[in-house]
Amino acid sequence: MNTGFFPRLAAALADLSLWAALAAAPTAALAQAAEPRRLTIASEGARPPFNFVEAGELAGFEIDLAREICRRLNAQCAFVAQEWDNLVEGLARRQYDVAMAAIEITPERRREMDFSVAYVRPTAAFLVRADAVFKDATAASFAGRTIGVEEGSSAQTFAEARYQTAQMKTYGGLVEAVLDLAEDKIDLVIADEAALADFLKNRKEAQCCRLLATSPRDPSIFGEGVGAAFRKDDVALRAEFDRALVSMFDDGAFQTIARKYFSHAVR
């Protein structure tokens, strides 16, 4: 009887098992790499047309934009609603990966977080009552008038710089300002052009009013624009978002999404 046969057979089988495991390893690694990663994106849900709640779910321009970015990154994205006051804190605490909530890029905010390339460069617009008589939107026309602005907004900065002979009244939100305009408590509202256009289109309270004019696009006042916010240590993720956005600018996908929500060019 050949006593060496069985040890040689066992060794051969062991070698086959090893080769099988090595051959399967790349396949398993590729399957794992192909699985979409998971990202969580926060938005406020209260700033149409950028973001709002529809049928209990977040919707709007930024949500559609984020979905297309996620598709290009092969990422599985979930969306969470977050109150504006807690947005930055939640990002810092890693409750989500990205914030897309009509966040204006400012030097102050850059100290706390990083931003993608701007996907909206805002301008201001002037809302007046339908029966109001204004020749134009010059400082002379608004002298002595009361202008309503959203507190802390770039529109407030613009109004205070350009209309120093007018009175300023600040509001926590656009709705409150327009309601006061409708009730003749103020003379006009200066706010983000996109927000006012959406308000006129979708809110019955806006039936009282009309757009008088729009401001020039002035980066020195309106800043770099609106972008997605990231933690400062998420450099790679921000770079990936930038590449996806630039590719969308180039191939027209961005413009297709923007036209669903804006009647004017936004960048």
ChimeraX attribute file (.defattr): number of C-alpha atoms within 10 A of each C-alpha:
attribute: neighborCount
match mode: 1-to-1
recipient: residues
	/A:1	4
	/A:2	5
	/A:3	7
	/A:4	8
	/A:5	10
	/A:6	10
	/A:7	10
	/A:8	11
	/A:9	11
	/A:10	11
	/A:11	12
	/A:12	12
	/A:13	12
	/A:14	12
	/A:15	12
	/A:16	12
	/A:17	12
	/A:18	12
	/A:19	12
	/A:20	11
	/A:21	11
	/A:22	11
	/A:23	11
	/A:24	11
	/A:25	12
	/A:26	11
	/A:27	11
	/A:28	11
	/A:29	10
	/A:30	10
	/A:31	10
	/A:32	11
	/A:33	10
	/A:34	10
	/A:35	11
	/A:36	14
	/A:37	13
	/A:38	12
	/A:39	14
	/A:40	16
	/A:41	23
	/A:42	25
	/A:43	27
	/A:44	24
	/A:45	26
	/A:46	18
	/A:47	17
	/A:48	23
	/A:49	22
	/A:50	27
	/A:51	22
	/A:52	21
	/A:53	15
	/A:54	10
	/A:55	6
	/A:56	7
	/A:57	11
	/A:58	20
	/A:59	19
	/A:60	20
	/A:61	19
	/A:62	27
	/A:63	21
	/A:64	18
	/A:65	19
	/A:66	21
	/A:67	17
	/A:68	19
	/A:69	22
	/A:70	20
	/A:71	13
	/A:72	16
	/A:73	16
	/A:74	14
	/A:75	17
	/A:76	14
	/A:77	17
	/A:78	14
	/A:79	20
	/A:80	15
	/A:81	19
	/A:82	19
	/A:83	14
	/A:84	14
	/A:85	9
	/A:86	10
	/A:87	21
	/A:88	18
	/A:89	12
	/A:90	17
	/A:91	19
	/A:92	15
	/A:93	10
	/A:94	11
	/A:95	14
	/A:96	20
	/A:97	20
	/A:98	25
	/A:99	27
	/A:100	24
	/A:101	28
	/A:102	24
	/A:103	21
	/A:104	22
	/A:105	23
	/A:106	15
	/A:107	10
	/A:108	8
	/A:109	14
	/A:110	13
	/A:111	9
	/A:112	14
	/A:113	17
	/A:114	19
	/A:115	26
	/A:116	19
	/A:117	20
	/A:118	17
	/A:119	22
	/A:120	19
	/A:121	19
	/A:122	27
	/A:123	24
	/A:124	25
	/A:125	23
	/A:126	21
	/A:127	26
	/A:128	26
	/A:129	22
	/A:130	14
	/A:131	9
	/A:132	12
	/A:133	10
	/A:134	11
	/A:135	10
	/A:136	11
	/A:137	15
	/A:138	11
	/A:139	15
	/A:140	13
	/A:141	14
	/A:142	20
	/A:143	13
	/A:144	14
	/A:145	17
	/A:146	18
	/A:147	26
	/A:148	29
	/A:149	29
	/A:150	22
	/A:151	15
	/A:152	11
	/A:153	16
	/A:154	23
	/A:155	26
	/A:156	24
	/A:157	15
	/A:158	20
	/A:159	22
	/A:160	16
	/A:161	10
	/A:162	12
	/A:163	20
	/A:164	13
	/A:165	14
	/A:166	18
	/A:167	17
	/A:168	18
	/A:169	15
	/A:170	17
	/A:171	16
	/A:172	12
	/A:173	15
	/A:174	21
	/A:175	16
	/A:176	15
	/A:177	23
	/A:178	28
	/A:179	15
	/A:180	16
	/A:181	24
	/A:182	20
	/A:183	11
	/A:184	12
	/A:185	14
	/A:186	21
	/A:187	20
	/A:188	27
	/A:189	29
	/A:190	27
	/A:191	28
	/A:192	23
	/A:193	23
	/A:194	22
	/A:195	19
	/A:196	25
	/A:197	22
	/A:198	18
	/A:199	19
	/A:200	17
	/A:201	11
	/A:202	12
	/A:203	10
	/A:204	9
	/A:205	14
	/A:206	23
	/A:207	14
	/A:208	16
	/A:209	18
	/A:210	18
	/A:211	18
	/A:212	18
	/A:213	15
	/A:214	16
	/A:215	16
	/A:216	11
	/A:217	14
	/A:218	14
	/A:219	12
	/A:220	8
	/A:221	15
	/A:222	24
	/A:223	17
	/A:224	19
	/A:225	21
	/A:226	23
	/A:227	23
	/A:228	26
	/A:229	29
	/A:230	24
	/A:231	21
	/A:232	14
	/A:233	10
	/A:234	13
	/A:235	12
	/A:236	9
	/A:237	16
	/A:238	21
	/A:239	14
	/A:240	15
	/A:241	21
	/A:242	20
	/A:243	17
	/A:244	19
	/A:245	22
	/A:246	14
	/A:247	15
	/A:248	19
	/A:249	15
	/A:250	11
	/A:251	10
	/A:252	11
	/A:253	14
	/A:254	19
	/A:255	16
	/A:256	12
	/A:257	17
	/A:258	24
	/A:259	13
	/A:260	12
	/A:261	17
	/A:262	18
	/A:263	11
	/A:264	11
	/A:265	12
	/A:266	16
	/A:267	15
